[in-house]
Amino acid sequence: METLHLVMLIAGMVMVASAALIYPRIAALGPQQRTIIVIVETLAGLAIMAAALYMHFTGA
């Protein structure tokens, strides 16, 4: 089970890091759409990391 938590934590970190890297690559969209995509991807990554930490510390 610890492996699952570690994999989820790493996946969340990758999502947050990729949000910053994807911003200049989606130049076809307007600045508001790009910002929304980056915010949503960052929040999704943070949610995955929070779920992994919750599961780790509660023993789920």
PyMOL Python script that loads the backbone (N, CA, C, O; Angstrom):
from pymol import cmd

cmd.read_pdbstr("""\
ATOM      1  N   MET A   1       0.822  -1.192   0.000  1.00  0.00           N
ATOM      2  CA  MET A   1       0.000   0.000   0.000  1.00  0.00           C
ATOM      3  C   MET A   1       0.869   1.261   0.000  1.00  0.00           C
ATOM      4  O   MET A   1       0.491   2.281  -0.577  1.00  0.00           O
ATOM      5  N   GLU A   2       2.020   1.188   0.641  1.00  0.00           N
ATOM      6  CA  GLU A   2       2.912   2.351   0.663  1.00  0.00           C
ATOM      7  C   GLU A   2       3.362   2.728  -0.742  1.00  0.00           C
ATOM      8  O   GLU A   2       3.565   3.903  -1.047  1.00  0.00           O
ATOM      9  N   THR A   3       3.515   1.712  -1.597  1.00  0.00           N
ATOM     10  CA  THR A   3       3.934   1.984  -2.974  1.00  0.00           C
ATOM     11  C   THR A   3       2.873   2.805  -3.707  1.00  0.00           C
ATOM     12  O   THR A   3       3.203   3.710  -4.474  1.00  0.00           O
ATOM     13  N   LEU A   4       1.613   2.489  -3.471  1.00  0.00           N
ATOM     14  CA  LEU A   4       0.523   3.250  -4.098  1.00  0.00           C
ATOM     15  C   LEU A   4       0.573   4.701  -3.669  1.00  0.00           C
ATOM     16  O   LEU A   4       0.408   5.600  -4.494  1.00  0.00           O
ATOM     17  N   HIS A   5       0.798   4.939  -2.393  1.00  0.00           N
ATOM     18  CA  HIS A   5       0.852   6.318  -1.901  1.00  0.00           C
ATOM     19  C   HIS A   5       2.016   7.074  -2.527  1.00  0.00           C
ATOM     20  O   HIS A   5       1.881   8.240  -2.897  1.00  0.00           O
ATOM     21  N   LEU A   6       3.148   6.412  -2.641  1.00  0.00           N
ATOM     22  CA  LEU A   6       4.320   7.044  -3.242  1.00  0.00           C
ATOM     23  C   LEU A   6       4.084   7.345  -4.717  1.00  0.00           C
ATOM     24  O   LEU A   6       4.443   8.420  -5.198  1.00  0.00           O
ATOM     25  N   VAL A   7       3.485   6.408  -5.430  1.00  0.00           N
ATOM     26  CA  VAL A   7       3.198   6.622  -6.851  1.00  0.00           C
ATOM     27  C   VAL A   7       2.211   7.771  -7.026  1.00  0.00           C
ATOM     28  O   VAL A   7       2.372   8.593  -7.928  1.00  0.00           O
ATOM     29  N   MET A   8       1.203   7.835  -6.180  1.00  0.00           N
ATOM     30  CA  MET A   8       0.235   8.932  -6.272  1.00  0.00           C
ATOM     31  C   MET A   8       0.897  10.269  -5.968  1.00  0.00           C
ATOM     32  O   MET A   8       0.606  11.268  -6.626  1.00  0.00           O
ATOM     33  N   LEU A   9       1.778  10.297  -4.987  1.00  0.00           N
ATOM     34  CA  LEU A   9       2.470  11.534  -4.643  1.00  0.00           C
ATOM     35  C   LEU A   9       3.351  12.012  -5.798  1.00  0.00           C
ATOM     36  O   LEU A   9       3.376  13.201  -6.117  1.00  0.00           O
ATOM     37  N   ILE A  10       4.064  11.088  -6.416  1.00  0.00           N
ATOM     38  CA  ILE A  10       4.908  11.441  -7.562  1.00  0.00           C
ATOM     39  C   ILE A  10       4.053  11.891  -8.741  1.00  0.00           C
ATOM     40  O   ILE A  10       4.411  12.846  -9.430  1.00  0.00           O
ATOM     41  N   ALA A  11       2.928  11.217  -8.984  1.00  0.00           N
ATOM     42  CA  ALA A  11       2.039  11.614 -10.081  1.00  0.00           C
ATOM     43  C   ALA A  11       1.502  13.028  -9.879  1.00  0.00           C
ATOM     44  O   ALA A  11       1.401  13.797 -10.836  1.00  0.00           O
ATOM     45  N   GLY A  12       1.163  13.368  -8.659  1.00  0.00           N
ATOM     46  CA  GLY A  12       0.701  14.723  -8.365  1.00  0.00           C
ATOM     47  C   GLY A  12       1.785  15.756  -8.610  1.00  0.00           C
ATOM     48  O   GLY A  12       1.520  16.832  -9.144  1.00  0.00           O
ATOM     49  N   MET A  13       3.018  15.423  -8.214  1.00  0.00           N
ATOM     50  CA  MET A  13       4.137  16.339  -8.448  1.00  0.00           C
ATOM     51  C   MET A  13       4.388  16.534  -9.935  1.00  0.00           C
ATOM     52  O   MET A  13       4.679  17.645 -10.380  1.00  0.00           O
ATOM     53  N   VAL A  14       4.277  15.465 -10.699  1.00  0.00           N
ATOM     54  CA  VAL A  14       4.477  15.562 -12.146  1.00  0.00           C
ATOM     55  C   VAL A  14       3.386  16.426 -12.772  1.00  0.00           C
ATOM     56  O   VAL A  14       3.665  17.223 -13.668  1.00  0.00           O
ATOM     57  N   MET A  15       2.160  16.276 -12.309  1.00  0.00           N
ATOM     58  CA  MET A  15       1.072  17.108 -12.856  1.00  0.00           C
ATOM     59  C   MET A  15       1.298  18.585 -12.563  1.00  0.00           C
ATOM     60  O   MET A  15       1.075  19.431 -13.429  1.00  0.00           O
ATOM     61  N   VAL A  16       1.736  18.896 -11.358  1.00  0.00           N
ATOM     62  CA  VAL A  16       1.978  20.299 -11.007  1.00  0.00           C
ATOM     63  C   VAL A  16       3.142  20.859 -11.825  1.00  0.00           C
ATOM     64  O   VAL A  16       3.080  21.993 -12.302  1.00  0.00           O
ATOM     65  N   ALA A  17       4.196  20.068 -11.987  1.00  0.00           N
ATOM     66  CA  ALA A  17       5.339  20.536 -12.776  1.00  0.00           C
ATOM     67  C   ALA A  17       4.975  20.686 -14.251  1.00  0.00           C
ATOM     68  O   ALA A  17       5.407  21.636 -14.903  1.00  0.00           O
ATOM     69  N   SER A  18       4.189  19.761 -14.774  1.00  0.00           N
ATOM     70  CA  SER A  18       3.839  19.836 -16.194  1.00  0.00           C
ATOM     71  C   SER A  18       2.907  21.004 -16.477  1.00  0.00           C
ATOM     72  O   SER A  18       2.858  21.494 -17.605  1.00  0.00           O
ATOM     73  N   ALA A  19       2.174  21.453 -15.479  1.00  0.00           N
ATOM     74  CA  ALA A  19       1.292  22.608 -15.680  1.00  0.00           C
ATOM     75  C   ALA A  19       2.109  23.836 -16.059  1.00  0.00           C
ATOM     76  O   ALA A  19       1.690  24.626 -16.905  1.00  0.00           O
ATOM     77  N   ALA A  20       3.260  23.997 -15.443  1.00  0.00           N
ATOM     78  CA  ALA A  20       4.119  25.142 -15.772  1.00  0.00           C
ATOM     79  C   ALA A  20       4.771  24.967 -17.134  1.00  0.00           C
ATOM     80  O   ALA A  20       4.994  25.945 -17.848  1.00  0.00           O
ATOM     81  N   LEU A  21       5.080  23.723 -17.497  1.00  0.00           N
ATOM     82  CA  LEU A  21       5.758  23.474 -18.768  1.00  0.00           C
ATOM     83  C   LEU A  21       4.818  23.552 -19.966  1.00  0.00           C
ATOM     84  O   LEU A  21       5.252  23.859 -21.077  1.00  0.00           O
ATOM     85  N   ILE A  22       3.538  23.277 -19.747  1.00  0.00           N
ATOM     86  CA  ILE A  22       2.596  23.234 -20.865  1.00  0.00           C
ATOM     87  C   ILE A  22       2.133  24.638 -21.274  1.00  0.00           C
ATOM     88  O   ILE A  22       1.661  24.822 -22.396  1.00  0.00           O
ATOM     89  N   TYR A  23       2.258  25.616 -20.394  1.00  0.00           N
ATOM     90  CA  TYR A  23       1.711  26.955 -20.654  1.00  0.00           C
ATOM     91  C   TYR A  23       2.183  27.552 -21.979  1.00  0.00           C
ATOM     92  O   TYR A  23       1.339  27.982 -22.766  1.00  0.00           O
ATOM     93  N   PRO A  24       3.486  27.603 -22.268  1.00  0.00           N
ATOM     94  CA  PRO A  24       3.887  28.227 -23.546  1.00  0.00           C
ATOM     95  C   PRO A  24       3.565  27.364 -24.768  1.00  0.00           C
ATOM     96  O   PRO A  24       3.556  27.879 -25.886  1.00  0.00           O
ATOM     97  N   ARG A  25       3.302  26.081 -24.588  1.00  0.00           N
ATOM     98  CA  ARG A  25       3.064  25.188 -25.723  1.00  0.00           C
ATOM     99  C   ARG A  25       1.641  25.273 -26.251  1.00  0.00           C
ATOM    100  O   ARG A  25       1.370  24.786 -27.349  1.00  0.00           O
ATOM    101  N   ILE A  26       0.743  25.866 -25.516  1.00  0.00           N
ATOM    102  CA  ILE A  26      -0.640  25.977 -25.978  1.00  0.00           C
ATOM    103  C   ILE A  26      -0.928  27.415 -26.402  1.00  0.00           C
ATOM    104  O   ILE A  26      -1.899  28.030 -25.960  1.00  0.00           O
ATOM    105  N   ALA A  27      -0.069  27.926 -27.259  1.00  0.00           N
ATOM    106  CA  ALA A  27      -0.145  29.329 -27.682  1.00  0.00           C
ATOM    107  C   ALA A  27      -1.361  29.615 -28.551  1.00  0.00           C
ATOM    108  O   ALA A  27      -1.745  30.774 -28.711  1.00  0.00           O
ATOM    109  N   ALA A  28      -1.979  28.567 -29.121  1.00  0.00           N
ATOM    110  CA  ALA A  28      -3.131  28.787 -29.989  1.00  0.00           C
ATOM    111  C   ALA A  28      -4.335  29.306 -29.201  1.00  0.00           C
ATOM    112  O   ALA A  28      -5.226  29.937 -29.769  1.00  0.00           O
ATOM    113  N   LEU A  29      -4.358  29.045 -27.919  1.00  0.00           N
ATOM    114  CA  LEU A  29      -5.460  29.520 -27.086  1.00  0.00           C
ATOM    115  C   LEU A  29      -5.158  30.920 -26.574  1.00  0.00           C
ATOM    116  O   LEU A  29      -4.013  31.371 -26.597  1.00  0.00           O
ATOM    117  N   GLY A  30      -6.182  31.587 -26.121  1.00  0.00           N
ATOM    118  CA  GLY A  30      -5.999  32.917 -25.549  1.00  0.00           C
ATOM    119  C   GLY A  30      -5.401  32.819 -24.159  1.00  0.00           C
ATOM    120  O   GLY A  30      -5.314  31.731 -23.588  1.00  0.00           O
ATOM    121  N   PRO A  31      -4.987  33.960 -23.610  1.00  0.00           N
ATOM    122  CA  PRO A  31      -4.340  33.938 -22.298  1.00  0.00           C
ATOM    123  C   PRO A  31      -5.269  33.464 -21.178  1.00  0.00           C
ATOM    124  O   PRO A  31      -4.813  32.824 -20.231  1.00  0.00           O
ATOM    125  N   GLN A  32      -6.555  33.766 -21.275  1.00  0.00           N
ATOM    126  CA  GLN A  32      -7.480  33.323 -20.231  1.00  0.00           C
ATOM    127  C   GLN A  32      -7.657  31.805 -20.260  1.00  0.00           C
ATOM    128  O   GLN A  32      -7.673  31.160 -19.212  1.00  0.00           O
ATOM    129  N   GLN A  33      -7.790  31.235 -21.463  1.00  0.00           N
ATOM    130  CA  GLN A  33      -7.947  29.789 -21.569  1.00  0.00           C
ATOM    131  C   GLN A  33      -6.692  29.067 -21.087  1.00  0.00           C
ATOM    132  O   GLN A  33      -6.782  28.043 -20.410  1.00  0.00           O
ATOM    133  N   ARG A  34      -5.522  29.604 -21.436  1.00  0.00           N
ATOM    134  CA  ARG A  34      -4.271  28.991 -20.980  1.00  0.00           C
ATOM    135  C   ARG A  34      -4.179  29.021 -19.463  1.00  0.00           C
ATOM    136  O   ARG A  34      -3.785  28.037 -18.838  1.00  0.00           O
ATOM    137  N   THR A  35      -4.541  30.149 -18.877  1.00  0.00           N
ATOM    138  CA  THR A  35      -4.480  30.277 -17.428  1.00  0.00           C
ATOM    139  C   THR A  35      -5.429  29.294 -16.755  1.00  0.00           C
ATOM    140  O   THR A  35      -5.072  28.676 -15.752  1.00  0.00           O
ATOM    141  N   ILE A  36      -6.631  29.147 -17.298  1.00  0.00           N
ATOM    142  CA  ILE A  36      -7.601  28.214 -16.729  1.00  0.00           C
ATOM    143  C   ILE A  36      -7.077  26.783 -16.804  1.00  0.00           C
ATOM    144  O   ILE A  36      -7.206  26.027 -15.841  1.00  0.00           O
ATOM    145  N   ILE A  37      -6.493  26.406 -17.929  1.00  0.00           N
ATOM    146  CA  ILE A  37      -5.952  25.055 -18.074  1.00  0.00           C
ATOM    147  C   ILE A  37      -4.852  24.801 -17.057  1.00  0.00           C
ATOM    148  O   ILE A  37      -4.812  23.738 -16.437  1.00  0.00           O
ATOM    149  N   VAL A  38      -3.964  25.766 -16.881  1.00  0.00           N
ATOM    150  CA  VAL A  38      -2.868  25.605 -15.926  1.00  0.00           C
ATOM    151  C   VAL A  38      -3.399  25.522 -14.498  1.00  0.00           C
ATOM    152  O   VAL A  38      -2.917  24.707 -13.711  1.00  0.00           O
ATOM    153  N   ILE A  39      -4.373  26.343 -14.155  1.00  0.00           N
ATOM    154  CA  ILE A  39      -4.937  26.310 -12.802  1.00  0.00           C
ATOM    155  C   ILE A  39      -5.619  24.979 -12.534  1.00  0.00           C
ATOM    156  O   ILE A  39      -5.441  24.394 -11.465  1.00  0.00           O
ATOM    157  N   VAL A  40      -6.400  24.493 -13.497  1.00  0.00           N
ATOM    158  CA  VAL A  40      -7.104  23.218 -13.314  1.00  0.00           C
ATOM    159  C   VAL A  40      -6.106  22.073 -13.170  1.00  0.00           C
ATOM    160  O   VAL A  40      -6.281  21.209 -12.311  1.00  0.00           O
ATOM    161  N   GLU A  41      -5.070  22.055 -13.994  1.00  0.00           N
ATOM    162  CA  GLU A  41      -4.087  20.980 -13.909  1.00  0.00           C
ATOM    163  C   GLU A  41      -3.308  21.048 -12.590  1.00  0.00           C
ATOM    164  O   GLU A  41      -3.002  20.014 -11.998  1.00  0.00           O
ATOM    165  N   THR A  42      -2.993  22.248 -12.135  1.00  0.00           N
ATOM    166  CA  THR A  42      -2.305  22.399 -10.855  1.00  0.00           C
ATOM    167  C   THR A  42      -3.186  21.917  -9.709  1.00  0.00           C
ATOM    168  O   THR A  42      -2.713  21.203  -8.825  1.00  0.00           O
ATOM    169  N   LEU A  43      -4.459  22.300  -9.714  1.00  0.00           N
ATOM    170  CA  LEU A  43      -5.365  21.864  -8.658  1.00  0.00           C
ATOM    171  C   LEU A  43      -5.567  20.354  -8.670  1.00  0.00           C
ATOM    172  O   LEU A  43      -5.678  19.732  -7.613  1.00  0.00           O
ATOM    173  N   ALA A  44      -5.615  19.761  -9.865  1.00  0.00           N
ATOM    174  CA  ALA A  44      -5.751  18.305  -9.951  1.00  0.00           C
ATOM    175  C   ALA A  44      -4.526  17.615  -9.356  1.00  0.00           C
ATOM    176  O   ALA A  44      -4.657  16.628  -8.633  1.00  0.00           O
ATOM    177  N   GLY A  45      -3.353  18.125  -9.656  1.00  0.00           N
ATOM    178  CA  GLY A  45      -2.135  17.561  -9.089  1.00  0.00           C
ATOM    179  C   GLY A  45      -2.097  17.692  -7.576  1.00  0.00           C
ATOM    180  O   GLY A  45      -1.702  16.761  -6.874  1.00  0.00           O
ATOM    181  N   LEU A  46      -2.510  18.851  -7.075  1.00  0.00           N
ATOM    182  CA  LEU A  46      -2.542  19.046  -5.628  1.00  0.00           C
ATOM    183  C   LEU A  46      -3.568  18.138  -4.962  1.00  0.00           C
ATOM    184  O   LEU A  46      -3.342  17.650  -3.854  1.00  0.00           O
ATOM    185  N   ALA A  47      -4.694  17.910  -5.634  1.00  0.00           N
ATOM    186  CA  ALA A  47      -5.715  17.015  -5.083  1.00  0.00           C
ATOM    187  C   ALA A  47      -5.195  15.579  -5.004  1.00  0.00           C
ATOM    188  O   ALA A  47      -5.458  14.877  -4.028  1.00  0.00           O
ATOM    189  N   ILE A  48      -4.464  15.144  -6.021  1.00  0.00           N
ATOM    190  CA  ILE A  48      -3.890  13.796  -5.989  1.00  0.00           C
ATOM    191  C   ILE A  48      -2.878  13.679  -4.861  1.00  0.00           C
ATOM    192  O   ILE A  48      -2.856  12.676  -4.147  1.00  0.00           O
ATOM    193  N   MET A  49      -2.039  14.698  -4.693  1.00  0.00           N
ATOM    194  CA  MET A  49      -1.062  14.662  -3.603  1.00  0.00           C
ATOM    195  C   MET A  49      -1.751  14.673  -2.239  1.00  0.00           C
ATOM    196  O   MET A  49      -1.320  13.973  -1.322  1.00  0.00           O
ATOM    197  N   ALA A  50      -2.817  15.463  -2.099  1.00  0.00           N
ATOM    198  CA  ALA A  50      -3.548  15.508  -0.831  1.00  0.00           C
ATOM    199  C   ALA A  50      -4.189  14.159  -0.535  1.00  0.00           C
ATOM    200  O   ALA A  50      -4.177  13.705   0.609  1.00  0.00           O
ATOM    201  N   ALA A  51      -4.750  13.514  -1.557  1.00  0.00           N
ATOM    202  CA  ALA A  51      -5.351  12.198  -1.353  1.00  0.00           C
ATOM    203  C   ALA A  51      -4.298  11.176  -0.939  1.00  0.00           C
ATOM    204  O   ALA A  51      -4.554  10.341  -0.071  1.00  0.00           O
ATOM    205  N   ALA A  52      -3.127  11.232  -1.545  1.00  0.00           N
ATOM    206  CA  ALA A  52      -2.056  10.298  -1.188  1.00  0.00           C
ATOM    207  C   ALA A  52      -1.613  10.507   0.253  1.00  0.00           C
ATOM    208  O   ALA A  52      -1.419   9.538   0.988  1.00  0.00           O
ATOM    209  N   LEU A  53      -1.454  11.753   0.662  1.00  0.00           N
ATOM    210  CA  LEU A  53      -1.043  12.029   2.041  1.00  0.00           C
ATOM    211  C   LEU A  53      -2.132  11.641   3.037  1.00  0.00           C
ATOM    212  O   LEU A  53      -1.836  11.123   4.114  1.00  0.00           O
ATOM    213  N   TYR A  54      -3.376  11.888   2.681  1.00  0.00           N
ATOM    214  CA  TYR A  54      -4.492  11.496   3.552  1.00  0.00           C
ATOM    215  C   TYR A  54      -4.512   9.980   3.744  1.00  0.00           C
ATOM    216  O   TYR A  54      -4.641   9.488   4.865  1.00  0.00           O
ATOM    217  N   MET A  55      -4.383   9.246   2.634  1.00  0.00           N
ATOM    218  CA  MET A  55      -4.388   7.792   2.717  1.00  0.00           C
ATOM    219  C   MET A  55      -3.193   7.287   3.521  1.00  0.00           C
ATOM    220  O   MET A  55      -3.309   6.321   4.274  1.00  0.00           O
ATOM    221  N   HIS A  56      -2.069   7.932   3.360  1.00  0.00           N
ATOM    222  CA  HIS A  56      -0.873   7.510   4.075  1.00  0.00           C
ATOM    223  C   HIS A  56      -1.031   7.689   5.591  1.00  0.00           C
ATOM    224  O   HIS A  56      -0.732   6.779   6.364  1.00  0.00           O
ATOM    225  N   PHE A  57      -1.498   8.857   6.000  1.00  0.00           N
ATOM    226  CA  PHE A  57      -1.551   9.155   7.420  1.00  0.00           C
ATOM    227  C   PHE A  57      -2.771   8.552   8.125  1.00  0.00           C
ATOM    228  O   PHE A  57      -2.764   8.414   9.348  1.00  0.00           O
ATOM    229  N   THR A  58      -3.813   8.193   7.376  1.00  0.00           N
ATOM    230  CA  THR A  58      -4.979   7.574   8.013  1.00  0.00           C
ATOM    231  C   THR A  58      -4.894   6.044   7.933  1.00  0.00           C
ATOM    232  O   THR A  58      -5.695   5.341   8.549  1.00  0.00           O
ATOM    233  N   GLY A  59      -3.941   5.547   7.188  1.00  0.00           N
ATOM    234  CA  GLY A  59      -3.786   4.099   7.089  1.00  0.00           C
ATOM    235  C   GLY A  59      -4.726   3.456   6.092  1.00  0.00           C
ATOM    236  O   GLY A  59      -4.927   2.242   6.123  1.00  0.00           O
ATOM    237  N   ALA A  60      -5.300   4.245   5.215  1.00  0.00           N
ATOM    238  CA  ALA A  60      -6.237   3.688   4.215  1.00  0.00           C
ATOM    239  C   ALA A  60      -5.496   2.950   3.129  1.00  0.00           C
ATOM    240  O   ALA A  60      -6.117   2.419   2.209  1.00  0.00           O
TER     241      ALA A  60
END
""", "prot")
cmd.dss("prot")
cmd.show_as("cartoon", "prot")
cmd.util.cbc("prot")
cmd.orient("prot")
